[in-house]
């Protein structure tokens, strides 16, 4: 595996959670990180801003560029990418992490929320990738990474939250399309998804509070798994839908206990993990409770 020293990552939604974990893992190599997110002022329910994230990246050994960017806005996306290129000289890795969630059925999903999820998850991912691609084609080992699930077309993933699932699977369809489109150019396009719930604000605020947080793994497992993917030779690994612990197991990791928030609480499976996806030896995960 190569190092990310001197490489430039453009990460959407990197002010907290999984996006920040990916940024910090890259920073330990001495990477440059563009932190593209909307949060410039502290939020009452959400920890972190683009500026606090930038401070953490610098403290970890990297260079940081905090950029205010709503990825639904084409002009903001174009400007953020151009600012990144002007600051660091190019882009080596594009990480599409920004996402919106509402676990509601058709009648409980208002169209404003539907448009938000489609605008950020599917359209935003497509657009950020689109405008990064000309710069990625100039990079030595270019990668696009989506934080999106395997395309497991089972009714159970759609019946309770069709809009959210459509929006997340839209990100995954970008993986299929762009991986094929960019293969000859040597730009890798892959997806990464967690086997378990991850201790982020979304889990704490929306999915079950403290109990679900304790049944989760920390964002660091996603940071480490993302690192393992984006340091691989881009011409040799593209079009894959990866699960975090399987990526790490393939890289020689055998102990996953340090990623657990509370080792005394059984781990909870995340949405969208296929039933036939077998965890690494020694890893036990509880199925999601029926909704």
N, C-alpha and C positions, 0 to 999 in steps of 0.2 A: 504494500500500500504506500501511496505517496503522502506527502505532508501538504497541509493547506497554507503553509507559510507563504505570505505575500499574495495569496489568492484572494479574489474578491467575491463575496457572497451578497446577493440581493435577497433579503428575506422579508416577505410580507407578514404582518402581524407578529413582529419580533419583539414587541415591548414587554411580553410576559409569557409564561407557560412554555409550551413546546417550542415555539419559535425562538424564544430567548435561550432555551437549553441548547438548541442547535447552534445559535450564535456563540454561546460561551464555549462550547466544545471546539468550534473552529478557532476561536480567539486564543485558545491554549497553544495552538500551532503558530500563532502570529498572523492570523488572517485579517483581512479588511472586511468589515461587515456594514452594509447599508441596512439600517433598521427602519423599514418602511411601514408605518402604522399611523392610525388616526389619533392616538392618545398623546396629546401634548400637555394636557393638564391632568392632575390626579383625579381618578374616578372614585366615588364613595364606596363602590362594591368591588372594584378591580384594582389590584396592586400593579404599580409600574407605569411608566411613561416611556416615550422614545428616548428621553434624556437620561432617565435612571438606567435604562437598558444599555445606553451608550457608555455610561460610567462603568457598568459591570463588565462590558466587553473590554474596555481599556484596562481595567484592573486585572482581567484574566490574561492580558498579554497581547490583545489585538488592537487594531485601529477601528474606529467607529464613525459612522456618518448617520446621525439621526435625521430622518426625512419624514415630514408630515405627508401622508399619502392615503387617500381614500381610494381603494383599488376599483371602485365603481366609476371613478371619474377618469376618463381617457387622458385629459390634459395633465392631471396630477400624476398619473402613472408614467407618461412620457417624460415629464419634467423630472420625476424622481430618478428614473433610469439614466437620463442624461446627466443629472447632478452626480450620480454615482460614478459614471464613466469619467466625468471631468475631474472628480476627486481622486480616483484610484487608477484610472487609465484603461479600464475595461471591466468586464464581468465574466467570471469563471463558473459560477454556480447560481442558479435561480431556485429559490425555495418558496413554493406556494403553500404557505401555512395559514394565512388569514381565512377565517371561516365564520359563518353565522349558523345558529342552530335554533330550531323550535320543534319539539317533539309533540306535534299536534296533528290530529286527523284533519280531513278535508274541511269539516264544518267549523273547526276551532282555529283554522289557519286563515287569518285575514290576508288580503292580497298585498298589503304593504309588507307584511312579514315574508310572504312568498317571494315578492320581488327582491327583498333584501337578501334572502338566501341564494336566489338565483344570481343576483347581481354580484355578490361577493364570491360565492363558492365556484359556480360554473363560469360565469362571464368574466369575473375578475381574474381567475386562474388562467383562462384562455388569453386574456388581454396582457397580463403581466408577462406571460411566456412569449407571446407574439412580439412584444417590444424588446424583450431581452435577447431573442434569438439572433438578430444580426450581430450582436456583440459576442454572444456565446460561440458563434461560428469562427471567431478569431482566436478563441482561447485554446490552450494546449490540451486541457482535459475537461471539456465542458459538460455540465450536468444540469438537468432540470429535475427537481424532486417535488412531487405533490404529496401533501399529507391527506391521503384519500384511500378508501378501502378497496379490497378486491371486489370485482364485479360478480357478486353472488346473487343471481337473479331469483331469489326466493320471496314468496308472498309475505313471509313474516317480517321482512325488512321494510316493506312498503305499507302494510295494512294499517299501522298505527300512526305513521308519520311520512306519508307519501311525498310531501313537498321537500322535506329535509333530505330524504333518501335520494330523490331525483337530483337535488342540488349537489350532494356529495358524489353520487355516481357520475354526474356530469364532469366533475374533476377527474375521475378515473377514466372516463372516455377520452378526455384530453390526453391522458397518458398513452392510450392505444393509438390515437391518431398522430400525435406528435412523435412518438417513438418510431412509427413507420415512416413518417415524413422526413425525419432528421437523421435516420440511420446512416445514410450514405455520407452525410456531412460530419459524422462522428460525434454528434451531440446525444448523450444518453438522456433518456426520459424514463423515470421510474416512479412508483408510488410506495409510500411507507405508511403502515397503520399499526396501532398498538393492539396486542393480544388482550390486554386488560384495560380497565378504565385508568386514566392518568390523573394524578392529583393537580388539576388546574381549576381556574375560577369557574369554568363551564360546569365541571362535575360538582364543585362545591355549591354553586348557586342554583343550578338547574336540574341536576340529576339525582340528588339524594343527600346533600349536605355532608355533615361530618362523618356519618356512617359509611357513605360511599367513598369519601376521601381516604378513610382508613383501609378500605378494601382495594386500594389502588396502588399502582407503582408511581414513582416520581418521574417528572419530565426528563430526567437525565438519561433514562433508558432510550428515549426517542432521540436525544442528542447524540448518544453514542452510536445508535443504529444508523442514523442519518449520516454520521461521519464515515461509517464503514462503507456506505453506498457511494457517497460522493468522492471518496478517495480511490475508488476502483477505476481502472482504465475505461474510459467512456465508450470506446469501440467494442468492448468485450461484455458489457453488462447494460442492457437497455430493454425496455418494455416489460419490466417485472413488477409484480404486486407483492411487496415484501411485508412480512410481519416482524415486528421489532426483535423479539427474542430469538427467532429463527435466524435472522441476519447475524446476530451476535454469536449464537451457537456455532454457526458456520465459520465464524472468525476466531473460534477457540474459547469463547466465554463459557464457563461451566457453572458459575455461581451467580445467581440472579437475586439472591436474598437482599443484597444491599440496596436494591432498587425499590424495595417494599416500604410503604409508608408505615405500616404496622404489621410486623411479622406474625402477630398473634391472630390476625383476622384473615380469613380465606380471601384470596384474590377473586375479583369479579371480572368476568369477560366483558369486553367492549362490544358495541354494536358491530355488525357486519363481518365478524370473524366466521368464516365458513365452518359448518359442523364437522367436516372431515379434515380440518386443519389440525394436525396433531402437535401439541406443544413439545418443547425439548424435554429430554428425560429429567425427571425430578420436579417438573413444573406442573402444579395442579391449579386449575382455574374453575370457579363455579360458573354455571350458565347464568345468563341474565334472567331475572325473574320475569314471568309472563306479565304483560301489561293488559 
